């Protein structure tokens, strides 16, 4: 007689986990379809499996993201909102691994606002990583008043690392970025003007050209 699994229940969740580890595209597609069908227990299963830190499971999340599906992307977003350091580190590693779709996800999540998500961008910047900083730069080039306002507010928060980022981006040129500095100056703000002044004092003909 086959074993009966209660809806939810640790036994069923452990079965799902072991079946996933055994692989098989059909089973992974099952996980995806079950997610689409909703159910808080199942989504909580996905979350707990992630917390358990299985590389295979995280790779499932990544591949499912690539396959699209607004519901799944909303799952990633809600998990972020729940403020798990492990999950945020997952977002960061996925970014490092590249993938235009994932980077576009980060961008769209930013556009949707949310102070928590913007704080993620800021903390990731602090942690360094040329790839991430280049992401910030490219997002700036793509425009978007919200993103530029993010750069401005981060400046106001007075982080030396962030100001050094603005300075290096300026040195790298780019008329759009220089126009940001100029417009921010026009908008006033003693702190920003003092930044421009100190950068000027530090020299650099390119910067003085602003």
C-alpha positions as CSV (number, residue, x, y, z in Angstrom):
1,X,0.0,0.0,0.0
2,X,1.5,3.3,-1.0
3,X,2.2,5.9,1.6
4,X,-0.2,8.7,1.9
5,X,1.2,12.2,2.3
6,X,-0.7,14.9,4.1
7,X,-1.0,18.2,2.4
8,X,1.8,20.3,3.8
9,X,3.5,18.1,6.4
10,X,7.2,17.6,6.8
11,X,7.2,14.2,5.3
12,X,5.8,15.5,2.0
13,X,8.2,18.4,1.9
14,X,11.1,16.1,2.6
15,X,9.9,13.9,-0.3
16,X,9.9,16.9,-2.6
17,X,13.4,17.8,-1.5
18,X,14.8,14.3,-2.0
19,X,13.1,14.0,-5.4
20,X,14.6,17.3,-6.4
21,X,18.1,16.2,-5.4
22,X,17.6,13.1,-7.6
23,X,17.1,15.5,-10.5
24,X,15.0,15.0,-13.5
25,X,13.6,17.8,-15.6
26,X,10.0,16.5,-15.2
27,X,10.2,16.8,-11.4
28,X,11.7,20.3,-11.6
29,X,8.9,21.3,-14.0
30,X,6.5,19.8,-11.4
31,X,7.9,22.1,-8.8
32,X,7.5,25.0,-11.1
33,X,3.8,24.2,-11.9
34,X,3.1,23.7,-8.2
35,X,4.4,27.1,-7.5
36,X,2.3,28.6,-10.3
37,X,-0.8,27.0,-8.7
38,X,0.1,28.9,-5.5
39,X,-0.4,27.6,-2.0
40,X,1.4,29.2,0.9
41,X,2.7,25.9,2.2
42,X,4.4,25.1,-1.1
43,X,5.9,28.6,-1.3
44,X,7.1,28.3,2.3
45,X,8.7,25.0,1.2
46,X,10.6,26.7,-1.5
47,X,11.8,29.3,1.0
48,X,12.9,26.8,3.6
49,X,14.7,24.7,1.0
50,X,16.6,27.9,0.0
51,X,17.5,28.6,3.6
52,X,19.0,25.1,3.8
53,X,21.5,26.3,1.3
54,X,21.5,23.6,-1.4
55,X,23.3,24.7,-4.5
56,X,21.1,22.5,-6.6
57,X,18.0,24.2,-5.3
58,X,19.4,27.7,-5.8
59,X,20.2,26.7,-9.3
60,X,16.5,25.7,-9.7
61,X,15.5,29.1,-8.6
62,X,17.9,30.6,-11.1
63,X,16.7,28.5,-14.0
64,X,13.1,29.1,-13.1
65,X,13.8,32.8,-13.1
66,X,15.3,32.6,-16.6
67,X,12.2,30.7,-17.8
68,X,10.2,33.8,-16.8
69,X,6.8,33.9,-15.2
70,X,5.6,36.9,-13.3
71,X,4.5,34.8,-10.4
72,X,7.9,33.3,-9.9
73,X,9.6,36.7,-10.1
74,X,7.1,38.1,-7.6
75,X,8.2,35.2,-5.3
76,X,11.8,36.3,-5.6
77,X,10.7,39.8,-4.8
78,X,8.6,38.8,-1.7
79,X,11.4,36.6,-0.4
80,X,13.7,39.7,-0.6
81,X,11.2,41.8,1.3
82,X,11.3,39.1,4.1
83,X,14.9,40.3,4.6
84,X,16.9,37.1,4.6
85,X,20.6,37.7,4.4
86,X,21.1,34.4,2.7
87,X,18.5,35.3,0.0
88,X,20.1,38.7,-0.6
89,X,23.5,36.9,-1.0
90,X,21.7,34.7,-3.6
91,X,20.6,37.8,-5.5
92,X,24.2,39.1,-5.4
93,X,25.7,35.8,-6.6
94,X,23.2,35.5,-9.4
95,X,24.1,39.0,-10.5
96,X,27.8,38.1,-10.5
97,X,27.0,35.1,-12.7
98,X,25.5,37.5,-15.2
99,X,22.5,37.0,-17.3
100,X,20.7,39.9,-18.8
101,X,17.3,38.7,-17.7
102,X,18.4,38.7,-14.0
103,X,20.0,42.1,-14.2
104,X,16.8,43.4,-15.8
105,X,14.9,41.9,-12.8
106,X,17.1,43.9,-10.5
107,X,16.4,47.0,-12.6
108,X,12.6,46.5,-12.6
109,X,12.5,45.8,-8.9
110,X,14.4,49.1,-8.4
111,X,11.9,50.9,-10.6
112,X,9.0,49.5,-8.5
113,X,10.6,51.2,-5.5
114,X,10.8,49.7,-2.1
115,X,13.3,51.1,0.4
116,X,14.5,47.6,1.3
117,X,15.5,46.9,-2.3
118,X,17.3,50.2,-2.7
119,X,19.2,49.5,0.5
120,X,20.3,46.2,-1.1
121,X,21.7,48.1,-4.0
122,X,23.5,50.4,-1.6
123,X,24.9,47.6,0.5
124,X,26.0,45.7,-2.5
125,X,27.8,48.7,-3.7
126,X,29.6,49.1,-0.4
127,X,30.7,45.4,-0.7
128,X,32.5,46.4,-3.9
129,X,32.7,44.3,-7.0
130,X,33.5,45.9,-10.3
131,X,30.7,44.1,-12.0
132,X,28.1,45.5,-9.6
133,X,29.4,49.0,-9.9
134,X,29.3,48.7,-13.7
135,X,25.7,47.6,-13.3
136,X,24.9,50.8,-11.4
137,X,26.7,52.8,-14.1
138,X,24.9,51.1,-17.0
139,X,21.5,51.6,-15.2
140,X,22.4,55.3,-15.0
141,X,23.1,55.4,-18.7
142,X,19.7,53.9,-19.3
143,X,18.2,56.9,-17.6
144,X,15.2,56.8,-15.4
145,X,14.5,59.6,-12.9
146,X,14.0,57.2,-10.1
147,X,17.5,55.7,-10.5
148,X,19.1,59.1,-10.7
149,X,17.3,60.1,-7.6
150,X,18.7,57.0,-5.9
151,X,22.2,58.2,-6.8
152,X,21.4,61.6,-5.4
153,X,20.0,60.2,-2.1
154,X,22.9,57.9,-1.7
155,X,25.2,60.9,-2.0
156,X,23.2,62.8,0.6
157,X,23.7,59.8,3.0
158,X,27.4,60.8,2.9
159,X,29.2,57.6,2.1
160,X,32.8,58.2,1.1
161,X,32.9,55.0,-1.0
162,X,29.8,56.2,-2.9
163,X,31.2,59.6,-3.5
164,X,34.4,58.0,-4.8
165,X,32.2,56.0,-7.1
166,X,30.6,59.2,-8.5
167,X,34.1,60.7,-8.9
168,X,35.5,57.6,-10.7
169,X,32.4,57.5,-13.0
170,X,33.0,61.1,-13.8
171,X,36.6,60.4,-14.7
172,X,35.5,57.6,-17.0
173,X,33.6,60.2,-18.9
174,X,30.2,59.9,-20.4
175,X,28.2,63.0,-21.1
176,X,25.1,61.6,-19.5
177,X,26.9,61.1,-16.1
178,X,28.4,64.6,-16.3
179,X,25.0,66.0,-17.0
180,X,23.7,64.3,-13.8
181,X,26.4,66.1,-11.8
182,X,25.5,69.3,-13.4
183,X,21.8,69.0,-12.9
184,X,22.3,67.9,-9.3
185,X,24.3,71.0,-8.8
186,X,21.6,73.2,-10.3
187,X,19.1,71.7,-7.9
188,X,21.2,73.0,-5.1
189,X,22.0,71.3,-1.9
190,X,25.0,72.6,0.0
191,X,26.3,69.0,0.6
192,X,26.4,68.3,-3.1
193,X,28.0,71.6,-4.0
194,X,30.6,71.0,-1.3
195,X,31.3,67.6,-2.9
196,X,31.9,69.2,-6.3
197,X,34.1,71.8,-4.7
198,X,36.2,69.2,-2.8
199,X,36.5,67.1,-6.0
200,X,37.6,70.2,-7.8
201,X,40.3,71.0,-5.2
202,X,41.6,67.4,-5.6
203,X,42.4,68.4,-9.2
204,X,41.8,66.6,-12.4
205,X,41.2,68.6,-15.5
206,X,38.3,66.4,-16.5
207,X,36.5,67.0,-13.3
208,X,37.1,70.7,-13.4
209,X,35.6,70.7,-16.8
210,X,32.2,70.2,-15.2
